[in-house]
Amino acid sequence: MSTSAHDDGHVLDTLQDTLRCFENGVRILPYVNSASSDARALPGVKVFGFFPSASDVDYMRLIHGPDEHARISDLVFGTKCLLEAVLRLSE
């Protein structure tokens, strides 16, 4: 089974605008992740990965690593961003 990238401009613009509420000048960057997704269980449903984080790149390498952990501050930041994005997209 293959999946394709979702390139809905409205959603991408909304995600970027949402992040700019929390961090001025921030940009979203699309990337391909080789990991598996639960999206395969939802045929026909377009799924985005949205992982806002305030940590630097070096710290991000620890996520899903041998010493896996994440900062509570990143969890709080990501939760605020996700809630704001959902609220904006549901308008």
C-alpha positions, 0 to 999 in steps of 0.5 A, a space after each residue: 500500500 502506498 500513500 501520497 503527500 498531502 499538499 492542501 495549501 489552506 491547511 499548510 498556511 493555517 499551520 504556519 500561521 498558527 506557529 507564528 502566533 507562538 514564534 514570530 518568523 517561524 516557517 514550516 518545512 515539509 520532510 519525508 519520514 521513513 517511519 510507519 504511520 497509523 494513517 495506513 489504517 485510514 484509507 482515503 483519509 489525508 493525514 498530516 504529521 504535525 510536530 511543533 517543537 521549541 528544542 534545537 536539532 541536537 536535542 531532537 535526535 534523542 526522540 526515538 533514540 536509545 535514550 528516548 525522551 522529550 522535554 516537558 516544555 516541548 510537550 506543552 508547546 506542541 499541545 498549545 500549537 496543536 490545539 490552536 491549529 485544530 481550532 483554526 481549521 474547524 472554523 
